[in-house]
Amino acid sequence: MAKLPDFEALAIFAKVVELRSFAAAASELAMSKATVSKAVTRLEERLGARLFNRTSRRLALTDAGHKLAERATRLLADGEAAENEALAQSVAPRGLVRLAVPMTFGIKAVAPLLPEFFQAYPEVSVDLHLSDATVDLIGEGFDMAVRIARLPDSSLIARRLFTMPRFTVAAPSYLKRHGRPTHPMHLAEHKCFSYAYLTTPNVWHYTNSAGEQASVRPGGRLRVNNGEAVMPALIAGLGIAELPEFIVGDAISSGEVEVILKDWKQAEGAVHLVTPPGGPRPARVEALADFLAAKLPGTCKRRPKKGGKAS
């Protein structure tokens, strides 16, 4: 199996060539003169050729040294440039951020904020991936994701921004025709819409003030992988849905749908910013994370609910 090039020895050799001195190279590289000398010797042994002719007063390149010096110098310059570029990106926000967000939340809450972000950070670009499916941040190369749920334990780093209430709702026309359920178990007798990406798929969980718990697996004719997709059928009075406030809040406020089961509370999730584990995040990722953390709670304030507070 071929060995990797000895990049360190090549870089040290290039610095000795540049400064024409082992001692000067050692000083600039913050190394001992012996370390520099050993690196050059290691390179000579690997290549099977002497690179310098050394005397007490003079250091001169051999033919082999001349041939290697140009490439080694270019290698050192490329390495320094790559390191400086990476360092600049870690200090000043610059470059691409890959961000995954649930579709409706991304369209309603995140996308409207991006013009202000771009104005504040003109050298940062965003690849906005909209999907309700949970993406593999590490495997798919994302820098950050917005997740709206009660998060399971994982190695990912989560930053909780604010709670996101959920409501069980139906159109007045549906309730007039089919009656108003007063207990979660009554939902089994109703037409309900289901959402594919619940933490526990097709199961709705409730708790009341007395601590009683109820779980129901409602049935219906429509199952979706995006909550917004149930709204036309919901408003048309074709069934009952369990949805987060950012999707159904406007319809509650307008009276197009009503909150039911007010004496029962659904498990309340939260909006999180999630990033892969590891060392310090690049400045571009930190800038977008801080911006969203500052702006999203104001954008997603709870709207007043028609007919009093839902619980």
TORZA-806239 format. One record per residue: x, y, z of N, C-alpha, C in turn. Coordinates in steps of 0.05 Angstrom, whole numbers, padded with zeros to 5 digits, always signed. Each point is the difference from the previous one (the first is absolute). Layout:
// TORZA-806239
XYZXYZXYZ/...
//
This chain:
// TORZA-806239
+00017-00024+00000-00017+00024+00000+00018+00025+00000/-00005+00018-00019+00017+00024-00002-00004+00018+00024/+00022+00012+00009-00002+00019+00023-00007+00027-00010/-00013+00016+00017-00005+00028-00007+00026+00015-00001/+00001+00022-00016+00023+00017+00000+00005+00011+00028/+00025+00006+00006+00007+00012+00025-00004+00030-00002/-00025+00009+00003-00006+00028-00005+00014+00019+00019/+00003-00009+00025+00013+00017+00020+00029+00005-00008/+00014-00022-00008+00028+00003-00007+00003+00017-00025/-00018-00003-00019+00000+00017-00025-00004+00029+00007/-00018+00006+00018-00005+00028+00008+00024+00012+00014/+00012-00016+00018+00024+00010+00014+00023+00004-00019/+00003-00018-00019+00021+00003-00021-00005+00026-00016/-00025+00006-00007-00006+00024-00015+00006+00025+00016/-00004-00001+00026+00005+00023+00017+00031+00004+00002/+00015-00021+00002+00029+00002+00001+00010+00012-00027/-00011-00008-00022+00007+00011-00026-00006+00029-00001/-00023+00008+00010-00009+00028-00001+00019+00018+00016/+00008-00010+00024+00016+00017+00018+00029-00005-00001/+00009-00021-00016+00028-00007-00004+00014-00006+00026/-00015-00011+00020+00012-00004+00026-00017-00020+00016/+00013-00020+00011-00014-00018+00018-00009+00015+00025/+00017+00017+00011-00006+00014+00025-00023+00020-00004/+00001+00014-00023-00022+00020-00005-00026-00015-00004/+00000-00023-00014-00025-00015-00004-00010-00010+00026/+00018-00010+00018-00008-00009+00026-00013+00022+00016/+00011+00024-00001-00011+00022+00015-00028+00008-00010/-00003+00001-00027-00026+00008-00011-00021-00021+00005/+00008-00025+00000-00020-00022+00004-00004-00007+00029/+00014+00014+00018-00001-00005+00029+00007-00029+00006/+00021-00009-00013+00011-00027+00004+00029+00002+00008/+00010-00022+00011+00029-00001+00005+00015-00004-00026/+00025+00009+00000+00017-00004-00024+00003-00030-00006/+00001-00016+00022+00004-00029-00003-00025-00013-00014/-00024+00010+00006-00024-00010-00012-00001+00006-00030/+00009+00024-00007+00001+00008-00028+00020-00018-00015/+00024-00003+00012+00021-00016-00012-00009-00029-00004/-00014-00011+00020-00009-00028-00002-00021-00003-00022/-00018+00020-00003-00020-00001-00021+00013-00001-00028/+00020+00017-00004+00014+00000-00026+00014-00026-00004/+00013-00010+00021+00014-00026-00003-00019-00022-00006/-00023+00001+00013-00021-00021-00005-00009+00001-00029/-00003+00024-00011-00008+00003-00028+00022-00010-00019/+00025+00006+00007+00023-00009-00017+00001-00031+00000/-00004-00012+00023+00000-00029+00001-00023-00013-00015/-00023+00013+00001-00023-00010-00014+00004+00002-00031/+00012+00022-00009+00004+00004-00028+00026-00013-00011/+00018-00007+00019+00025-00012-00009+00019+00020-00013/-00002+00025+00007+00017+00020-00012+00006+00023+00019/+00024+00011-00001+00006+00023+00017-00013+00025-00012/-00012+00017+00017-00014+00024-00009+00017+00025+00004/+00018+00000+00019+00017+00023+00005+00029-00009+00002/+00017+00018-00010+00029-00002+00007+00005+00019+00022/+00008-00010+00023+00003+00017+00024+00030+00004+00007/+00007+00024+00006+00026+00006+00011-00005+00018+00025/+00020+00006+00014-00003+00016+00025-00010+00028-00007/+00005+00010-00025-00007+00027-00007-00022+00002-00022/-00005-00022-00013-00017+00002-00024-00019-00024-00002/-00023+00006-00010-00021-00021-00005-00009+00003-00029/+00005-00021-00016-00006+00001-00028-00016-00024-00008/-00020+00005-00018-00017-00022-00010+00016-00018-00019/-00005-00025+00001+00011-00019-00020-00019+00001-00024/+00007-00015-00021-00018-00002-00023-00027-00012+00008/+00001-00021+00016-00025-00012+00010-00016+00020+00017/+00015+00016+00016-00013+00020+00016-00014+00022-00016/+00014+00008-00022-00012+00020-00018-00026-00010-00012/+00000-00025-00009-00023-00012-00013-00024-00002+00020/+00006-00006+00025-00021-00004+00020-00010+00027+00011/+00018+00020+00001-00006+00025+00013-00025+00014-00011/-00003+00000-00026-00022+00014-00012-00027-00012+00008/-00001-00027-00002-00025-00013+00008-00005+00002+00030/+00021-00002+00016-00004+00001+00029-00009+00028+00008/+00011+00021-00013-00008+00027+00006-00029+00005-00008/-00008-00011-00022-00028+00002-00009-00019-00014+00020/+00009-00024+00009-00015-00015+00019-00004+00015+00026/+00021+00013+00010-00001+00016+00024-00019+00023-00004/+00002+00014-00023-00017+00023-00005-00030-00008-00001/-00005-00023-00014-00028-00010-00002-00011-00007+00028/+00017-00013+00016-00009-00008+00027-00006+00025+00017/+00018+00020-00002-00005+00024+00016-00025+00015-00010/-00004+00000-00026-00024+00013-00011-00026-00014+00009/+00001-00027-00001-00024-00015+00008-00006+00004+00030/+00021+00001+00016-00003+00004+00029-00011+00028+00005/+00011+00020-00014-00009+00027+00004-00029+00004-00008/-00007-00013-00022-00028+00002-00009-00019-00013+00020/+00007-00023+00010-00016-00013+00020-00002+00016+00025/+00023+00012+00008+00000+00017+00024-00017+00025-00004/+00001+00012-00024-00016+00023-00005-00030-00006+00001/-00008-00024-00010-00028-00008+00001-00009-00005+00029/+00019-00009+00017-00008-00005+00027-00001+00026+00017/+00011+00021-00010+00000+00026+00014-00021+00018-00012/-00001+00003-00026-00020+00018-00013-00020-00018-00014/-00026+00006+00004-00021-00016-00014+00003+00001-00030/+00004-00023-00012+00004-00001-00029-00004-00029-00009/-00014-00003-00023-00003-00027-00011-00029-00010+00002/-00004-00025-00005-00026-00013-00003-00009-00014+00026/-00025+00005+00008-00012-00015+00022-00023-00017-00011/+00002-00026+00005-00022-00018-00008-00019-00004+00024/-00025+00009-00004-00019+00001+00021-00025-00016-00007/-00008-00019+00017-00024-00017-00004-00022+00010+00018/-00024+00004-00011-00022+00011+00016-00026-00014-00009/-00019-00006+00019-00026-00011-00008-00013+00019-00021/-00014-00011-00019-00008+00015-00024-00017+00025+00007/-00022-00004+00013-00018+00023+00005+00013+00020+00019/+00014-00009+00020+00014+00019+00018+00021+00015-00015/+00014-00013-00018+00020+00013-00016-00011+00022-00017/-00023-00006-00013-00013+00019-00018-00011+00024+00016/-00014-00006+00022-00014+00021+00015+00019+00016+00019/+00019-00014+00012+00016+00013+00021+00029+00006-00007/+00013-00019-00014+00029+00003-00005+00005+00017-00025/-00013-00008-00022+00005+00014-00026-00004+00030+00002/-00021+00010+00013-00004+00029+00002+00022+00015+00015/+00016-00014+00016+00022+00012+00015+00026+00002-00016/+00002-00016-00022+00025-00001-00014+00009+00026-00013/-00018+00016-00011+00010+00025-00012+00015+00018+00021/-00010+00001+00024+00013+00015+00021+00027-00012+00007/+00001-00027+00001+00025-00014+00006+00021+00006-00022/-00008-00002-00025+00018+00005-00022+00011+00028-00001/-00017+00019+00009+00009+00028+00001+00021+00003+00022/-00004-00014+00022+00019+00002+00022+00026-00015-00005/-00002-00022-00016+00023-00017-00005+00003-00005-00030/+00010+00020-00015+00000-00002-00029+00018-00021-00012/+00018-00012+00016+00018-00021-00010-00008-00028+00008/-00024-00002+00012-00011-00026+00007-00023-00008-00018/+00000-00024-00010-00022-00010-00017-00013-00024+00015/-00025-00005-00007-00016-00021+00014-00012-00019-00020/+00004-00026+00005-00013-00021-00015-00023-00010+00018/-00025+00009-00005-00023-00006+00017-00014-00025-00010/+00001-00021+00016-00013-00025-00007-00026-00003+00015/-00022-00001-00014-00027-00001+00012-00012-00028-00002/-00003-00012+00024-00012-00027+00001-00008-00006+00028/-00023-00013+00004-00009-00008+00027+00015-00025+00009/+00013-00014-00017+00015-00024+00008+00025+00009+00015/+00007-00016+00020+00024+00005+00016+00025-00007-00016/+00016+00019-00007+00024-00005-00016+00023-00009+00018/+00018-00015-00011+00025-00008+00013+00020+00023-00004/+00004+00016+00021+00017+00024-00002+00028-00008-00009/+00011-00020+00013+00028-00007-00006+00002-00015-00026/-00017-00020-00005+00002-00016-00024-00007+00016-00025/-00018+00020+00002-00008+00015-00023+00014+00027-00002/+00018+00006+00018+00017+00024-00002-00013+00026+00007/-00020+00000+00019-00012+00025+00008+00015+00012+00023/+00000+00027+00000+00013+00015+00022-00019+00003+00024/-00026+00000-00006-00019+00007+00021-00028-00008-00009/-00018-00005+00020-00028-00006-00006-00017+00014+00020/-00025+00006-00008-00021+00008+00019-00017-00024+00004/-00005-00008+00025-00017-00022+00006-00021+00008+00020/-00025-00009-00005-00023+00008+00016-00011-00025+00012/+00008-00006+00025-00008-00025+00012+00012-00001+00028/-00007-00022+00015+00015-00007+00024+00022-00018-00009/+00025+00010+00001+00022-00014-00012+00009-00024+00016/+00006-00022-00014+00011-00024+00014+00029+00006+00007/+00011-00016+00018+00029+00003+00006+00016-00007-00025/+00021+00015-00005+00018-00005-00022+00026+00015+00004/+00019-00004-00018+00025+00013+00002-00001+00029-00011/-00022+00007-00013-00003+00026-00012-00002+00021+00022/+00008+00024-00007-00001+00023+00018-00026+00016-00005/-00017+00001+00019-00026+00013-00003-00002+00026+00016/-00011+00021-00013-00004+00026+00013-00030+00006+00000/-00012-00001+00023-00029+00003+00002-00007+00030-00002/-00018+00007-00019-00007+00028-00004-00026+00007+00014/-00022-00015-00004-00025+00007+00013-00019-00024-00004/-00021+00000+00016-00020-00022-00001-00018+00004-00025/-00011-00022-00009-00019+00001-00023-00024-00017+00007/-00022+00013+00008-00024-00014+00008-00014-00014-00024/-00015-00021+00006-00015-00014-00019-00029+00000+00008/-00018+00000-00020-00029+00001+00006-00015-00021-00016/-00021-00011+00012-00018-00017-00014-00023+00018-00010/-00005+00000-00026-00018+00019-00012-00019-00013-00020/-00022+00014-00005-00020-00009-00020-00015+00025-00009/-00011-00001-00024-00016+00022-00011-00027+00000+00013/-00012+00023+00004-00027+00001+00012-00020-00017-00015/+00002-00002-00027-00018-00016-00016+00002-00030+00007/+00025-00009+00006+00004-00028+00007-00013-00005+00028/+00005+00018+00018-00011-00003+00027-00030+00001+00001/-00012+00016-00018-00029+00001-00001-00012-00026-00010/+00014-00013-00019-00010-00025-00012+00006-00024+00018/+00023-00001+00012+00009-00024+00014+00002+00002+00030/-00004+00024+00011+00002+00004+00029+00028+00006+00009/+00002+00010+00025+00026+00009+00010+00010-00020+00020/+00023-00013-00006+00011-00019+00020+00009+00014+00026/-00005-00013+00022+00007+00012+00026+00022-00016+00014/+00007-00023-00010+00021-00017+00011+00017-00010-00023/+00026-00002+00003+00017-00010-00022-00009-00027-00012/-00011-00018+00017-00008-00026-00010-00023+00002-00019/-00016+00023+00001-00022+00004-00019+00010+00003-00029/+00026+00007-00002+00011+00004-00027+00000-00025-00017/-00001-00023+00013-00001-00025-00015-00025-00002-00016/-00021+00015+00007-00026-00001-00013-00002+00022-00022/+00022+00015-00004+00000+00022-00019+00019-00004-00023/-00004+00016-00021+00019+00000-00022+00023+00019+00007/+00024-00010-00001+00023+00017+00007+00021-00002-00022/+00016+00021+00000+00023+00001-00019+00025-00007+00015/+00018-00016-00012+00024-00008+00013+00025+00011-00014/+00021+00003+00016+00025+00012-00009+00023-00021+00002/+00015-00004-00021+00018-00022-00002+00024+00002+00019/+00008+00025+00008+00025+00003+00014-00003+00007+00030/-00022-00008+00012-00002+00002+00029+00021-00017+00013/+00008+00007+00025+00019-00016+00014-00010-00028+00004/-00026-00003+00006-00013-00026+00000-00021+00000-00022/+00006-00009-00023-00017+00002-00024-00029-00010+00006/-00019+00017-00009-00029-00007+00001-00011-00003+00028/+00015+00009+00021-00010-00001+00027+00000+00029+00012/-00023+00008+00010-00002+00027+00013-00001-00005+00030/+00016+00016+00015+00002-00003+00029-00011+00024+00014/-00015-00004+00022-00012+00022+00014+00003-00004+00030/+00000+00022+00015+00000+00000+00029-00019+00022+00010/-00016-00005+00021-00017+00021+00011+00011+00010+00026/-00014+00020+00012+00011+00013+00024+00000-00019+00024/-00015-00022-00001+00000-00019+00022+00022-00021-00003/+00015+00002-00022+00022-00018-00004-00008-00025-00016/-00025-00001-00008-00009-00023-00016+00012+00001-00028/+00009-00022-00010+00012-00002-00026-00017-00016-00019/+00001+00007-00025-00015-00014-00021+00015+00000-00026/+00001-00023-00013+00013-00002-00026-00020-00012-00019/-00002+00011-00024-00020-00010-00019+00013-00002-00027/-00008-00020-00015+00010-00004-00027-00024+00006-00019/-00003+00025-00008-00024+00008-00016+00003-00011-00028/-00023-00004-00013+00000-00009-00028-00013+00021-00017/+00006-00001-00026-00011+00019-00019+00009-00006-00028/-00008+00017-00018+00005-00005-00029+00024+00015-00011/+00013+00016+00017+00023+00016-00010+00023-00001+00019/+00023-00009-00011+00025+00000+00015+00021+00016-00016/+00014+00018+00013+00018+00018-00015+00028+00000+00013/+00020+00009-00016+00027+00003+00011+00007+00030+00002/-00020+00017-00002+00003+00029+00006-00027+00010+00011/+00002+00011+00024-00025+00008+00014-00017+00020-00015/+00012+00018-00015-00015+00020-00015-00019-00013-00020/+00007-00024-00009-00016-00013-00021-00028-00008+00010/-00004-00001+00026-00027-00008+00010-00019+00024+00002/+00011+00024-00002-00016+00024+00005-00025+00003-00018/+00002-00004-00026-00024+00002-00017-00022-00019+00009/+00007-00026+00005-00020-00019+00008-00010+00006+00028/+00017+00010+00018-00008+00008+00027-00020+00022-00001/+00006+00022-00015-00018+00023-00001-00026-00007-00014/+00001-00020-00019-00024-00008-00014-00018-00017+00018/+00008-00006+00024-00017-00015+00019+00001-00030-00004/+00022-00011-00010+00001-00028-00006+00013-00017+00022/+00009+00013+00021+00012-00016+00021+00013+00017+00022/+00013-00014+00019+00014+00013+00023+00030-00004-00004/+00015+00021+00008+00029-00001-00003+00014+00008+00026/+00024-00009+00004+00017+00008+00023+00024+00012-00012/+00003+00027+00004+00020+00015-00015+00015+00020+00018/+00024+00008-00007+00015+00021+00015-00011+00027-00006/+00005+00018+00019-00011+00027-00002+00008+00015-00026/+00025-00004-00009+00009+00015-00023-00015-00008-00026/-00012-00023+00000-00016-00008-00023-00029+00009+00003/-00012-00005+00023-00029+00004+00003-00007+00025+00015/+00019+00016+00010-00006+00024+00016-00017+00020-00015/+00005+00006-00025-00015+00019-00015-00029-00009-00003/-00004-00026-00006-00027-00010-00004-00016+00000+00027/+00014-00004+00022-00014+00003+00026-00008+00029+00005/+00018+00018-00006-00006+00029+00004-00023+00009-00017/-00001-00010-00025-00021+00009-00018-00027-00014+00005/+00000-00021+00016-00025-00014+00005-00006-00022-00020/+00019-00005-00019-00004-00021-00020+00001-00028+00013/+00015-00002+00022+00000-00024+00016-00002+00007+00029/-00008-00020+00016-00003+00005+00029+00017-00021+00015/+00011+00010+00023+00015-00019+00017-00020-00017+00016/+00004-00026+00000-00017-00018+00015+00017-00013+00022/-00013-00015+00018+00014-00014+00022+00017+00020+00016/-00013+00023+00007+00015+00021+00014+00009-00008+00028/-00013-00021+00012+00008-00009+00026+00023-00019-00001/+00009-00006-00024+00022-00019-00004+00023+00014-00014/+00024-00007+00008+00024+00013-00011+00017-00021-00015/+00008+00007-00024+00019-00017-00015+00029+00004+00010/+00016-00020-00004+00029+00003+00007+00011+00024-00016/+00011+00019+00014+00009+00025-00013+00029-00003-00009/+00005+00003-00025+00027-00001-00011+00013+00028+00002/+00023+00002-00013+00015+00025+00000+00015+00003-00026/+00007+00025-00007+00016+00005-00023+00029+00000+00009/+00016-00017-00014+00029-00002+00007+00017+00005-00025/+00024+00011+00005+00021+00000-00019+00019-00023+00006/+00005-00016-00019+00016-00024+00005+00024+00000-00019/+00024-00005+00012+00025-00001-00016+00015-00026+00006/+00017-00008-00018+00016-00024+00005+00019+00004+00023/+00008-00022+00013+00020+00002+00021+00027+00007-00011/+00018+00008+00017+00027+00006-00009+00011+00025+00013/+00021+00011-00012+00013+00024+00010-00015+00025-00006/+00014+00023+00002-00013+00026-00005-00013+00001-00028/-00024+00012-00002-00014+00002-00025+00012+00023-00016/+00001-00002-00027+00009+00022-00017-00016+00025+00006/+00012+00023-00004-00013+00026+00006-00026+00003-00016/-00001-00011-00025-00024+00003-00016-00024-00015+00012/+00006-00023+00012-00021-00016+00013-00009+00013+00026/+00020+00010+00015-00006+00014+00025-00017+00025-00005/+00007+00014-00022-00015+00025-00006-00029-00006-00006/-00005-00021-00016-00028-00007-00007-00015-00011+00024/+00013-00016+00017-00012-00011+00024-00008+00023+00019/+00018+00019+00005-00007+00022+00018-00022+00017-00012/+00000+00005-00026-00020+00016-00013-00028-00013+00003/-00001-00026-00006-00026-00014+00002-00010-00001+00029/+00019-00004+00019-00007-00001+00028-00012+00026+00010/+00011+00022-00011-00010+00027+00007-00026+00007-00013/-00004-00008-00025-00023+00009-00016-00024-00018+00001/+00004-00027+00000-00022-00018-00002-00021+00002+00022/+00008+00003+00025-00021+00002+00021-00019+00024-00005/+00010+00022-00010-00017+00023-00005-00018-00005-00024/+00010-00014-00020-00015-00006-00024-00023-00019+00006/+00005-00018+00019-00019-00022+00006-00015+00005+00026/-00005+00025+00007-00016+00005+00025-00027-00013-00003/-00009-00009+00023-00027-00012-00001-00021+00021-00007/-00017-00008-00017-00022+00019-00008-00023-00003+00019/-00016+00021+00004-00024-00002+00017-00019-00020-00012/-00011-00017+00017-00019-00021-00010-00028+00010+00003/-00016-00004-00021-00028+00008+00000-00015-00018+00020/-00017+00013+00016-00016-00016+00018+00015-00007+00026/+00021+00014+00007+00014-00005+00025+00025-00017-00004/+00014-00004+00022+00025-00014-00001-00004-00030-00003/+00015-00012-00017-00001-00029-00003+00018-00013+00021/-00007-00023+00009+00017-00014+00020+00003-00029-00008/
//
